[in-house]
Amino acid sequence: MKRKLFLLVGLFAFLTGCTLIPKYTKPEAPVPPAWPSGPAYKEIQTTPGAPVVTDLKWREFFTDERLQKIIETALNNNRDLRVASLTVERARALYRIQRAEILPTVNAVGSGGKERIPADLSGTGSSMTAEQYSVNLGIYSWEIDFFGRIRSLEKRALEEYFATEEARRSAQILLVSEVANAYLTLAADREALKLAQSTLETQQDAYDLIRRRYEKGLATALDLSQAQTQVDSARVDIARYTHRVAQDENALNLLVSAPVPRDLLPEALSNVTPPKEISPGMSSEVLLHRPDILYAEHLLKASDANIGTARAALFPRISLTTAIGTASAELSGLFKAGSDTWNYSAQIVLPIFDARTWSALRVTKVEREIALAQYEKAIQTAFREVADALAVQGTVQDQLAAQQSLVNAVAETYRLSNLRYIKGVDSYLGVLDAQRSLRVAEQVLIALRLARIANQVRLYAVLGGGRY
């Protein structure tokens, strides 16, 4: 007898432990195993000692102390990140609810009542008052998960919970990179504003000199008018960069969800400590650790669990109801000897014909194909983002060197043109043209320096953002 009981318990545990979820096999990445190569990617080979992103915390990557404090404040205050964290908590609670479905629900129920029965309905031929009281402890409609329907739902809830956690990580990486970019943009615009103010001072001095020369008959009215245009142009630049700096500060305050202290704001891009140089590694498999790709993979696994649920719907569903307790016609007799009661019932529902179940199974298979395509698309998008950042990394240094050389050459041209004009060898038109070229070249140089540092931040983010 004991042997049969053990076999029955073992069979029950086996049946309740199985599911009809397809076996998951990790899809092959639809991208090359190695990063792109060519003239645009030469800088990748020149930094062999650079750390890999997966081993680098954000505090180790961002070395500027003021930026570190701003990022930390944003991580604590940002409302979007807070919503993402609360979404994870909600998904965890929903998973626990679904997980509890596998266990029976035990309830205690007490009831009591009186009923007057008229004489023509009474078995005794006279009216009577009937009383009944009961207390029961039981399981009400517990589904025994023979074919894994509930376990498939639990698996789906678990994968969706994991997906929300990866979505929170994505939101965190995005927030860190956006704060860094807003900080760097503010620094670049502040430096451009200082450049515009310095240019205005230079142009004002030049205008005053030409005005004195004009008053002595050594300069023409055209020279004076052309000098005035340079002064006004510098004033326009000051106004433009002043409002851009204000907008940059507003954007940074929004990301941080609090006013950033003035002592933490950057004075100029040249004063910002650049982030560490990083390496993407030799293989593109590092992309598989990106949170957005892990998010898509968890949804792919959840779609497999949906298939298991749809398959289980084609098989019988067995539910059990049972209770033990006590009942009496008098409240005082509830716990007397002989008042105990029990009941149990089992129900099996066997689907014979329901076309919806087969259609539902087809839907889950199509949804799985959609999830697979979205997972592959996420990998392809990630590869493209990293390749673009590596292309910038491989060429931006050459651009910076060339632009710096251009600024030096234009500055020398401006100096010589100004000397020629003062000595009366050349007209002011040459000076005017050199001034415009120098101002534009210096602004482009600031933009390129910003692009270089911002690309380091982007490369850090698209490679997965490191550890936190």
C-alpha positions in Angstrom: 0.0 0.0 0.0 2.8 2.4 0.9 4.6 1.6 -2.4 1.5 2.5 -4.4 1.1 5.7 -2.4 4.7 6.7 -3.1 4.2 6.0 -6.8 1.0 8.1 -6.9 2.8 11.0 -5.2 5.7 10.7 -7.6 3.4 10.6 -10.6 1.5 13.7 -9.3 4.8 15.6 -8.8 6.0 14.6 -12.3 2.8 15.7 -14.0 2.5 19.0 -12.1 6.2 19.7 -12.9 6.0 19.4 -16.7 5.1 22.0 -19.2 4.5 22.2 -22.9 6.8 25.2 -23.4 9.1 24.8 -26.5 12.7 24.3 -25.6 14.5 27.6 -25.9 17.5 27.8 -28.2 19.4 31.1 -28.3 19.1 32.5 -31.9 22.3 33.2 -33.8 23.2 36.9 -33.9 22.3 38.3 -37.4 25.5 40.5 -37.4 29.2 39.8 -38.2 31.2 38.4 -35.3 33.9 41.1 -35.6 33.6 44.9 -35.8 33.9 46.7 -39.1 37.3 47.5 -40.5 38.6 50.1 -42.9 40.1 53.5 -43.0 37.4 55.0 -40.7 38.1 52.5 -37.9 41.9 52.8 -37.6 41.7 54.3 -34.1 40.3 51.0 -32.8 43.7 49.4 -33.2 45.6 52.2 -31.4 44.1 51.8 -27.9 44.9 48.1 -27.0 45.2 49.0 -23.3 41.8 50.7 -23.0 39.3 48.9 -20.7 36.3 47.1 -22.0 32.9 48.7 -21.2 31.5 45.6 -19.4 34.2 45.9 -16.8 33.9 49.7 -16.3 31.6 51.4 -13.8 30.2 54.8 -14.7 32.2 56.4 -11.9 35.4 55.0 -13.4 34.4 56.1 -16.9 33.4 59.7 -16.1 36.4 61.2 -14.4 35.1 64.7 -14.0 34.2 65.2 -10.3 31.5 67.7 -10.9 29.9 65.6 -13.6 30.0 62.6 -11.2 28.0 64.6 -8.6 25.4 65.7 -11.1 24.9 62.2 -12.5 24.5 60.8 -9.0 21.9 63.4 -8.2 20.0 62.6 -11.4 20.0 58.9 -10.6 18.4 59.7 -7.2 15.9 62.3 -8.4 15.0 61.7 -12.1 11.2 61.0 -12.4 11.5 58.8 -15.5 14.0 56.5 -13.8 11.7 56.4 -10.8 8.8 55.3 -12.9 11.0 52.6 -14.5 12.0 51.4 -11.0 8.3 51.3 -9.9 7.4 49.4 -13.0 9.9 46.7 -12.0 8.4 46.5 -8.6 4.9 46.1 -10.2 6.2 43.4 -12.5 7.8 41.6 -9.5 4.5 41.7 -7.6 2.5 40.4 -10.7 5.0 37.5 -11.0 4.4 36.6 -7.4 0.7 36.6 -7.9 1.0 34.4 -10.9 3.4 32.1 -9.2 1.0 31.6 -6.3 -1.6 30.2 -8.7 0.2 26.9 -8.6 -0.7 26.5 -4.9 -4.2 25.8 -3.5 -6.0 28.6 -1.8 -7.2 27.6 1.7 -10.1 29.5 3.1 -12.1 29.4 6.4 -15.8 30.0 6.0 -18.4 30.4 8.7 -22.1 30.6 8.1 -25.3 30.6 10.0 -29.0 31.2 9.3 -32.6 30.6 10.2 -35.5 29.8 8.0 -39.3 29.5 8.6 -40.9 26.7 6.7 -44.7 26.9 6.2 -46.9 23.9 7.1 -47.7 23.0 3.5 -44.0 22.7 2.7 -42.9 21.1 5.9 -42.5 17.3 6.1 -44.2 17.3 9.5 -47.4 19.0 8.3 -46.9 22.0 10.6 -44.8 25.1 10.3 -41.4 25.0 11.7 -38.3 27.1 12.1 -35.0 25.6 10.8 -31.6 26.7 11.9 -28.2 25.7 10.5 -24.7 26.8 11.5 -21.4 25.6 10.0 -17.7 26.3 10.0 -15.5 24.9 7.2 -11.9 24.9 6.2 -11.4 24.1 2.6 -9.9 24.4 -0.9 -12.2 25.8 -3.4 -11.7 25.0 -7.1 -7.9 24.3 -7.2 -6.7 23.6 -10.7 -4.2 20.7 -10.7 -1.6 21.7 -13.3 -1.1 18.4 -15.0 -0.2 19.9 -18.4 1.7 23.0 -17.2 -0.8 25.7 -18.1 -0.3 27.6 -14.9 3.4 27.0 -15.0 3.6 28.4 -18.5 1.8 31.6 -17.3 4.2 31.8 -14.4 7.1 31.5 -16.8 5.7 34.3 -18.9 5.3 36.5 -15.9 8.8 35.8 -14.8 10.3 36.7 -18.2 8.2 39.8 -18.4 9.6 40.8 -14.9 13.1 40.2 -16.1 12.3 42.3 -19.2 11.1 45.2 -17.1 14.4 45.1 -15.1 16.4 45.3 -18.3 14.2 48.2 -19.4 15.1 50.0 -16.1 18.7 49.4 -16.9 18.3 50.9 -20.3 16.5 53.9 -18.8 19.4 54.3 -16.4 22.1 54.1 -19.1 20.1 56.6 -21.2 19.8 59.0 -18.3 23.5 58.9 -17.5 24.4 59.5 -21.2 21.9 62.3 -21.5 23.1 64.1 -18.4 26.7 63.8 -19.6 25.7 65.1 -23.1 23.8 68.0 -21.5 26.7 68.9 -19.3 29.2 68.8 -22.2 26.9 70.8 -24.4 26.5 73.4 -21.7 30.3 73.5 -21.4 30.8 73.9 -25.2 28.2 76.7 -25.4 29.7 78.5 -22.5 33.1 78.3 -24.2 31.6 79.6 -27.4 30.0 82.4 -25.5 33.4 83.4 -24.0 34.8 83.3 -27.5 32.0 85.6 -28.8 32.7 88.0 -25.9 36.4 88.0 -26.6 35.7 88.5 -30.3 33.5 91.4 -29.5 36.2 93.0 -27.5 38.7 92.6 -30.3 36.3 93.8 -32.9 35.4 96.8 -30.8 39.1 97.7 -30.4 39.5 97.4 -34.2 36.4 99.5 -34.8 37.7 102.2 -32.4 41.1 102.2 -34.2 39.5 102.5 -37.6 37.2 105.3 -36.4 40.2 107.3 -35.2 41.9 106.7 -38.5 38.7 107.7 -40.3 38.5 110.9 -38.2 42.1 111.7 -39.3 41.4 110.9 -42.9 43.5 107.7 -43.0 40.5 105.3 -43.4 37.5 105.4 -45.6 33.8 105.3 -44.6 33.6 101.9 -46.2 36.3 100.6 -43.8 34.4 102.0 -40.8 31.1 100.5 -42.0 32.8 97.1 -42.5 34.3 97.2 -39.0 30.9 98.0 -37.6 29.5 94.8 -39.3 32.0 92.7 -37.4 31.1 94.3 -34.1 27.4 93.7 -34.7 28.0 90.1 -35.8 29.9 89.5 -32.6 27.0 90.9 -30.6 24.6 88.6 -32.4 26.8 85.7 -31.5 26.8 86.7 -27.8 23.0 87.0 -27.8 22.6 83.6 -29.5 25.0 81.7 -27.2 23.6 83.5 -24.1 20.1 82.0 -24.8 21.6 78.6 -25.7 23.5 78.5 -22.4 20.2 79.3 -20.6 18.4 76.5 -22.5 21.3 74.1 -21.8 21.0 74.8 -18.0 17.2 74.2 -18.2 17.7 70.9 -20.0 20.2 69.8 -17.3 17.9 70.8 -14.5 15.1 68.8 -16.0 17.3 65.7 -16.3 18.5 66.1 -12.7 14.9 67.0 -11.5 16.4 69.7 -9.4 18.3 73.0 -9.9 22.0 72.1 -10.4 24.2 74.2 -8.0 26.2 76.9 -9.8 29.5 75.6 -8.5 28.9 72.3 -10.3 28.3 73.9 -13.7 31.2 73.8 -16.2 32.9 77.0 -17.1 34.2 75.8 -20.5 34.7 72.6 -22.5 38.4 73.0 -22.1 38.0 72.7 -18.3 36.1 69.4 -18.4 38.1 66.3 -17.6 37.3 64.0 -20.6 36.0 60.4 -20.0 38.3 57.4 -20.2 39.2 55.9 -23.5 37.4 52.6 -23.9 37.6 49.6 -26.1 34.7 47.7 -27.7 36.6 44.4 -27.5 37.4 42.1 -30.3 34.0 40.5 -30.7 30.5 41.9 -31.3 29.2 39.3 -28.8 29.5 42.1 -26.2 26.2 43.5 -27.7 24.3 40.5 -26.3 24.8 42.0 -22.8 23.1 45.3 -23.8 20.0 45.7 -21.7 17.7 46.5 -24.7 18.8 43.2 -26.3 18.3 41.3 -23.1 14.9 42.9 -22.9 14.0 41.6 -26.4 15.3 38.2 -25.5 13.2 37.9 -22.3 10.1 38.9 -24.4 11.1 36.1 -26.8 11.2 33.6 -24.0 7.9 35.0 -22.7 6.4 34.2 -26.2 7.6 30.6 -25.8 5.7 30.4 -22.5 2.6 31.7 -24.3 2.9 28.8 -26.7 3.0 26.4 -23.8 -0.1 28.0 -22.4 -1.9 27.7 -25.7 -0.9 24.0 -26.0 -2.1 23.2 -22.5 -5.5 24.6 -23.4 -5.9 21.7 -25.8 -5.7 19.2 -22.9 -8.1 18.5 -20.1 -8.3 20.8 -17.1 -8.8 19.2 -13.7 -9.9 21.1 -10.6 -10.5 20.0 -7.1 -12.8 21.3 -4.3 -12.7 20.0 -0.8 -13.6 21.1 2.7 -13.7 19.8 6.3 -15.6 21.4 9.1 -18.5 21.1 11.5 -22.2 21.8 11.2 -25.1 21.8 13.7 -28.7 23.0 13.9 -27.7 24.9 17.0 -24.9 27.4 17.4 -23.9 25.8 20.7 -23.6 22.4 19.0 -21.0 23.3 16.4 -18.1 21.7 18.2 -19.9 18.7 19.9 -19.0 15.2 19.0 -20.5 13.9 15.8 -20.9 17.3 14.2 -18.0 17.0 11.9 -18.6 17.3 8.1 -16.5 16.9 5.0 -16.9 17.0 1.3 -14.9 16.8 -1.9 -15.5 17.0 -5.6 -13.4 16.9 -8.7 -14.1 18.3 -12.1 -12.5 17.6 -15.4 -13.1 19.7 -18.5 -12.1 18.0 -21.7 -12.2 20.2 -24.8 -14.0 18.4 -27.6 -14.5 21.1 -30.2 -13.4 24.7 -29.8 -11.9 26.2 -32.9 -10.6 29.1 -30.8 -8.0 27.0 -29.1 -6.2 26.1 -32.3 -6.4 29.7 -33.5 -5.0 30.9 -30.2 -2.1 28.4 -30.6 -1.5 29.8 -34.1 -1.5 33.4 -32.7 1.1 32.5 -30.1 3.4 31.0 -32.8 3.1 34.1 -34.9 3.7 36.3 -31.9 6.9 34.2 -31.3 8.1 34.9 -34.8 7.4 38.6 -34.3 9.4 38.6 -31.0 12.2 36.8 -32.8 12.3 39.4 -35.5 12.3 42.2 -32.9 15.2 40.5 -31.1 17.2 40.2 -34.3 16.4 43.8 -35.2 17.6 45.0 -31.8 20.9 43.3 -32.4 21.3 44.8 -35.8 20.4 48.3 -34.5 23.0 47.9 -31.7 25.7 46.8 -34.2 25.0 49.8 -36.4 25.1 52.2 -33.4 28.4 50.8 -32.2 29.8 50.8 -35.8 28.8 54.5 -36.2 30.4 55.5 -32.9 33.6 53.6 -33.9 33.7 55.4 -37.3 33.6 58.7 -35.5 36.2 57.6 -33.0 38.5 56.6 -35.9 38.3 59.9 -37.7 37.5 62.7 -35.3 41.1 63.0 -34.1 42.2 63.7 -37.7 39.4 66.3 -38.0 40.5 67.9 -34.8 44.1 68.1 -35.9 43.2 69.5 -39.3 40.8 72.0 -37.8 43.4 73.2 -35.2 45.9 73.7 -38.0 43.2 75.6 -39.9 42.6 77.9 -36.9 46.3 78.6 -36.6 46.6 79.3 -40.3 43.6 81.6 -40.3 44.8 83.4 -37.2 48.1 84.1 -38.8 46.3 85.3 -42.0 44.3 87.6 -39.9 47.4 89.0 -38.1 49.2 89.6 -41.4 46.2 91.1 -43.1 45.7 93.5 -40.2 49.4 94.6 -40.4 49.1 95.1 -44.1 46.0 97.2 -43.6 47.6 99.3 -40.8 50.7 100.0 -43.1 48.3 100.9 -45.9 49.5 98.1 -48.2 46.1 96.4 -48.4 42.4 97.3 -48.0 40.3 96.4 -45.0 38.4 93.8 -47.1 41.2 91.3 -46.5 41.1 91.9 -42.8 37.3 91.5 -42.8 37.4 88.2 -44.6 40.1 86.9 -42.3 38.2 87.9 -39.2 35.1 86.0 -40.4 37.1 82.9 -41.3 38.8 82.9 -37.9 35.5 83.2 -36.0 33.9 80.4 -37.9 37.0 78.2 -37.7 37.2 78.6 -33.9 33.5 77.8 -33.5 33.9 74.7 -35.6 36.9 73.7 -33.5 34.8 73.9 -30.3 32.1 71.8 -32.0 34.6 69.1 -33.0 36.0 68.9 -29.5 32.4 68.5 -28.2 31.8 65.8 -30.9 34.8 63.9 -29.8 34.0 63.8 -26.1 30.3 63.2 -26.8 31.1 60.3 -29.0 33.1 58.7 -26.2 29.9 59.0 -24.1 27.8 57.5 -26.9 30.2 54.6 -27.4 30.1 53.9 -23.7 26.2 53.9 -23.8 25.8 51.8 -27.0 28.2 49.2 -25.7 26.0 48.6 -22.7 26.9 51.4 -20.3 29.1 49.2 -18.1 28.2 48.3 -14.5 26.5 50.5 -11.8 
